[in-house]
Amino acid sequence: MTVFKNYFKIVKRHMGLIIMFSAIAIIISIANTNSGNTVDTYVNVEPTVAVFNYDKSELSKNLVEYIEKNAKIVEIENNEKSMQDSLYSNKVDSVLIIPENFANDMLSGKNVNIEIKKSTQNMSEQVELIVNKYYKIASIYSKAGFSEEQVIEKTKKVIESQVDVKVVENNKGKLEKVAIFYSFENYSFLSIFIFIIGTIMCVFNKDEIKKRNVVSSTHQKEFSKQLFLGHLCLTLGLWFIYGVISVVIYKELMFTFNGLLMIVNSLIFSFTVTSLAYMISKFIKKQNVISGIQNVVSLGLSFISGCFISAELIDEKILNFSKIFPSYWFIQGNHDIARMSEFGISNMYGVFVKYGIILGFGLLYFIIAQFGSKR
């Protein structure tokens, strides 16, 4: 197992770069997933409103009481200048003027014009919604011929039967964060595997080492087998480390069926990236060229496939172009898995198709590498 031992001596020599690439990817992915935190509670924000009631009827008083429950009523002077100053300085979001004969006109079936002076703040729209809600309900009962007392009673009954807003917590948003975390493996795996496998292959492909291997007692098939075993161990080792980190960060989510599917997606992708790195190393023999290709491939595919930028923000033509690379299918697979809530064959078919496409790319890269090696 001389080749296998030497393989990991070279890996050990570059352990600092492996840790650096991994740390960068993990830190960025965690920061990116945390930046999209959503509020889990609903807060009803009260607008401020000044009310001038010129009617003084029981119906108009009930309207003011309803407004007071849903907004903060502020006292200001009853003149045009004071109203304009208060609106301009955002002391109030709206000024509400209830006209004389408000109740009589409504009970007689007439349309009543309630004047609302609004500021430039968005909260002023909420005041209008509050008033319109009361007005529409009250006008329905007024036109039906009910008395003022009955209109007030029935309107209050309808309004008070509001549904409390509650946010139901689920794993959808959290699973999207896991999908983003795993999608960042696209950058880290491409960077690490292309650099390390390329570097190792460059060492073994040096003329003097090649000549020694040819005259050594190790058969070429055994040499290739040990080299492949080294690639396999490196791939599984890095994949396992990333899997452990995801379990530590996201804990119970990784033990759901969605989490399991993402882990499998990551494993398949890691083998495909290894195959890609192996193919590149068969055609590129110089270390400095490998470093350049590593940056171009890892950064380029991460940008066009939805790793660094959400796929919704990428131009459709660029996104279609990225489909000729496994990165697109890996990243889209992660997000498809995060959105899954049912796990029947029909629901999982799309995910399995993406698994097959990623494996197909890996097989294609391996065949090209073998063909190039023989040539």
C-alpha positions in Angstrom: 0.0 0.0 0.0 3.0 2.3 -0.7 1.0 4.4 -3.2 -1.9 4.8 -0.7 0.4 5.9 2.1 2.2 8.4 -0.1 -1.2 9.7 -1.3 -2.1 10.8 2.3 1.3 12.2 2.9 0.6 14.6 0.1 -2.9 15.3 1.6 -1.3 16.0 5.0 1.1 18.4 3.4 -1.9 20.4 2.1 -4.1 20.1 5.1 -4.0 23.8 5.9 -5.5 24.6 2.5 -8.2 22.0 3.0 -9.2 23.4 6.4 -9.1 27.0 4.9 -11.4 26.2 2.0 -13.8 24.2 4.3 -13.8 27.0 7.0 -14.6 29.7 4.4 -17.4 27.7 2.9 -19.0 26.8 6.2 -18.7 30.3 7.6 -20.3 31.8 4.5 -23.0 29.3 4.4 -24.0 29.7 8.0 -23.9 33.5 7.6 -26.0 33.3 4.5 -28.6 31.0 6.1 -28.9 33.2 9.2 -29.3 36.4 7.2 -32.7 35.3 5.9 -34.3 34.7 9.3 -38.0 35.4 9.3 -40.1 36.7 12.2 -42.1 33.9 13.9 -44.7 36.1 15.6 -47.3 38.4 14.3 -47.4 41.9 15.8 -50.3 44.2 15.3 -48.9 47.8 15.0 -51.3 50.5 15.9 -51.5 53.7 13.8 -52.0 57.1 15.3 -55.1 59.0 14.4 -56.8 62.3 15.3 -60.6 62.0 15.3 -63.2 64.9 15.0 -66.7 63.7 15.5 -69.3 66.3 14.4 -72.2 63.9 14.6 -72.3 62.9 18.3 -74.8 60.1 17.6 -74.5 56.7 19.2 -73.5 55.1 15.9 -70.6 57.6 15.4 -69.5 57.2 19.0 -69.4 53.4 18.5 -67.3 54.0 15.4 -64.8 56.0 17.4 -64.7 53.3 20.1 -63.9 50.7 17.4 -61.1 53.0 16.0 -59.7 53.4 19.5 -59.4 49.6 19.9 -57.3 49.4 16.7 -55.4 52.7 16.7 -54.0 55.2 19.1 -56.2 58.4 19.2 -54.1 61.6 19.5 -55.5 65.0 20.5 -54.7 67.9 18.2 -56.2 71.3 17.6 -59.3 71.5 15.4 -58.0 73.7 12.6 -56.5 73.1 9.2 -53.0 74.3 10.0 -52.8 72.0 13.1 -54.0 69.1 11.0 -51.5 69.7 8.2 -48.6 70.2 10.7 -49.4 67.0 12.6 -49.6 65.0 9.4 -46.3 66.5 8.1 -44.4 65.9 11.3 -45.9 62.4 11.6 -47.5 63.2 14.9 -50.5 61.4 13.5 -50.8 59.0 10.6 -54.3 60.2 9.7 -57.0 62.7 10.6 -60.6 61.4 10.6 -63.5 63.7 10.2 -67.0 62.3 10.9 -69.6 64.7 9.4 -72.9 65.9 10.9 -75.9 63.7 10.3 -73.6 60.7 9.9 -76.0 58.3 11.6 -79.2 59.7 10.0 -77.8 59.6 6.5 -76.5 56.0 6.9 -79.8 54.8 8.4 -81.7 56.4 5.6 -79.6 54.4 3.0 -77.5 57.4 1.8 -73.7 57.2 1.1 -71.8 59.0 3.8 -68.5 60.7 3.1 -66.1 60.2 6.0 -63.1 62.4 5.3 -59.7 61.0 6.0 -56.6 63.1 5.7 -53.6 60.9 5.3 -49.9 61.4 5.8 -47.2 59.9 3.6 -46.7 57.0 6.0 -47.9 53.5 5.1 -49.8 53.3 8.4 -52.3 55.9 7.1 -53.6 53.2 4.8 -54.3 51.0 7.8 -56.6 53.7 9.3 -58.6 53.8 6.1 -59.0 50.0 6.2 -60.2 50.2 9.8 -62.8 52.8 9.0 -64.0 51.1 5.8 -64.4 47.8 7.5 -66.8 49.3 10.1 -68.6 51.5 7.5 -69.3 48.6 5.1 -70.7 46.3 7.8 -72.8 49.1 9.4 -74.1 50.2 6.0 -75.3 46.7 5.1 -77.4 46.5 8.3 -78.6 50.1 7.8 -79.9 49.4 4.3 -81.6 46.2 5.6 -83.8 48.5 7.7 -82.5 47.9 11.2 -82.6 50.6 13.8 -79.6 52.5 15.1 -79.4 50.3 18.2 -79.6 47.1 16.2 -77.0 48.3 13.6 -74.6 49.0 16.5 -75.3 45.7 18.1 -74.9 43.6 15.0 -71.9 45.5 13.7 -70.1 45.0 17.0 -70.9 41.3 16.9 -69.4 40.8 13.5 -66.3 42.9 14.2 -65.6 41.2 17.5 -65.6 37.7 15.8 -62.2 38.4 14.3 -59.8 35.6 13.9 -56.6 35.8 16.0 -53.5 35.7 13.8 -51.1 33.0 14.8 -48.0 31.9 13.1 -47.8 28.1 12.9 -44.3 27.0 13.2 -43.1 24.3 10.7 -39.8 23.1 9.3 -40.2 24.6 5.8 -38.2 27.7 6.4 -35.6 25.8 8.5 -35.2 23.2 5.8 -34.5 25.9 3.3 -31.6 27.0 5.5 -30.3 23.4 5.4 -30.6 23.4 1.6 -28.6 26.6 1.4 -25.9 25.2 3.7 -25.6 22.0 1.6 -25.7 24.0 -1.6 -22.5 25.8 -0.5 -20.8 22.4 -0.7 -20.8 23.0 -4.4 -18.1 25.7 -3.9 -16.1 23.9 -1.1 -16.1 20.4 -2.8 -15.1 21.8 -6.2 -12.3 23.9 -4.6 -10.9 21.2 -2.4 -11.2 18.2 -4.7 -9.9 19.9 -7.8 -7.0 21.4 -5.9 -6.1 18.3 -3.8 -6.7 15.6 -6.4 -5.1 17.8 -9.1 -2.0 18.4 -6.9 -1.7 14.7 -6.0 -2.0 13.6 -9.7 0.5 16.2 -10.7 3.0 14.7 -8.2 2.4 11.1 -9.5 2.5 12.2 -13.1 6.0 13.7 -12.9 8.3 12.0 -15.4 10.8 10.8 -12.8 8.1 9.4 -10.5 6.3 7.8 -13.5 9.5 6.1 -14.6 10.1 4.7 -11.1 6.6 3.4 -10.9 7.0 1.6 -14.2 10.1 -0.3 -13.1 8.8 -0.9 -9.6 7.4 -4.2 -8.4 3.9 -2.6 -8.1 1.8 -3.5 -11.1 0.1 -0.7 -12.9 -3.4 -2.0 -12.0 -2.4 -2.2 -8.4 -1.0 1.3 -8.6 -4.3 2.6 -10.1 -6.3 0.7 -7.5 -4.4 2.3 -4.6 -4.7 5.7 -6.2 -8.5 5.2 -6.6 -8.8 4.1 -3.0 -7.0 7.3 -1.9 -9.5 9.4 -3.9 -12.4 7.4 -2.4 -11.2 7.8 1.2 -10.5 11.5 0.7 -14.0 12.0 -0.8 -15.8 10.0 1.9 -13.8 11.7 4.7 -14.6 15.3 3.6 -18.2 14.3 2.9 -18.5 12.8 6.4 -17.0 15.9 8.1 -19.5 18.1 6.3 -22.3 15.8 7.3 -21.3 15.9 11.0 -21.2 19.7 10.9 -24.7 19.8 9.4 -26.0 17.5 12.2 -24.3 19.7 14.8 -25.8 22.9 13.4 -29.3 21.7 12.4 -29.6 18.8 14.8 -33.1 17.2 14.6 -33.7 18.5 11.0 -31.0 16.2 9.7 -32.8 13.2 11.1 -35.9 13.9 9.1 -36.5 12.3 5.7 -35.7 15.6 4.0 -32.4 15.7 5.8 -31.6 12.1 4.7 -32.3 12.9 1.1 -30.0 16.0 1.2 -27.2 13.8 2.7 -27.6 11.3 -0.1 -27.6 14.1 -2.7 -24.4 15.4 -1.1 -22.8 12.0 -1.3 -23.6 11.5 -5.0 -22.4 15.0 -5.8 -19.1 14.4 -3.9 -18.3 11.4 -6.1 -19.2 13.3 -9.3 -16.9 16.2 -8.2 -14.1 13.7 -7.5 -14.6 12.3 -11.0 -14.5 15.8 -12.5 -11.3 16.6 -10.6 -9.8 13.3 -11.7 -10.6 14.2 -15.4 -9.0 17.6 -15.1 -5.9 16.1 -13.6 -5.6 13.8 -16.6 -5.3 16.7 -19.0 -3.5 19.3 -16.8 0.0 18.4 -15.6 1.1 21.7 -14.1 0.4 22.7 -10.5 0.0 26.4 -11.2 -2.6 25.7 -14.0 -4.5 23.4 -11.6 -4.8 26.3 -9.1 -6.2 28.6 -11.8 -8.7 26.0 -13.0 -9.8 25.4 -9.5 -10.8 29.0 -9.0 -12.5 29.4 -12.4 -14.5 26.2 -12.0 -15.5 26.5 -8.3 -16.4 30.2 -8.5 -17.9 30.1 -12.0 -20.2 27.2 -11.3 -21.2 28.5 -7.9 -22.3 31.9 -9.4 -24.2 30.5 -12.4 -25.9 27.6 -10.7 -27.6 29.3 -7.8 -25.0 28.7 -5.0 -23.9 32.3 -4.3 -26.9 33.9 -5.9 -30.5 32.7 -5.7 -31.6 31.0 -8.9 -34.6 33.4 -9.0 -32.2 36.3 -9.5 -30.1 34.7 -12.3 -30.9 35.4 -15.9 -32.9 32.5 -17.5 -30.3 32.0 -20.3 -27.4 31.7 -17.8 -29.5 29.3 -15.7 -30.3 27.2 -18.8 -26.6 27.1 -19.6 -25.7 26.0 -16.1 -27.8 22.8 -16.7 -24.9 21.3 -18.6 -23.0 21.0 -15.2 -23.8 18.9 -12.2 -23.8 21.9 -9.9 -27.2 23.1 -11.1 -28.9 19.7 -10.5 -27.2 19.4 -7.1 -28.4 22.8 -5.9 -31.9 22.5 -7.3 -32.2 19.1 -5.8 -31.4 20.5 -2.3 -34.2 23.1 -2.7 -36.7 20.6 -4.1 -36.0 18.3 -1.1 -36.5 21.2 1.3 -39.9 21.9 -0.1 -41.1 18.3 0.0 -43.8 17.4 2.6 -45.0 14.1 1.1 -42.7 11.3 0.2 -44.6 9.1 -2.3 -43.0 7.8 -5.5 -44.6 10.6 -7.6 -43.3 13.3 -5.2 -39.8 11.9 -5.1 -39.5 11.2 -8.8 -38.0 14.6 -9.6 -35.3 14.2 -6.8 -34.4 10.7 -8.1 -34.1 12.1 -11.6 -31.6 14.7 -10.3 -29.7 12.0 -8.5 -29.4 10.1 -11.8 -28.3 13.2 -13.8 -25.6 13.9 -11.2 -24.3 10.3 -11.4 -24.5 10.5 -15.2 -22.2 13.5 -15.1 -19.8 11.6 -12.8 -19.7 8.6 -15.1 -19.2 10.8 -18.2 -16.2 12.6 -16.5 -14.7 9.2 -15.6 -15.0 7.8 -19.1 -13.4 11.0 -20.6 -10.6 10.7 -18.1 -10.0 7.0 -19.0 -10.1 7.8 -22.7 -7.7 10.7 -22.2 -5.3 8.5 -20.2 -5.1 5.9 -22.9 -4.5 8.5 -25.6 
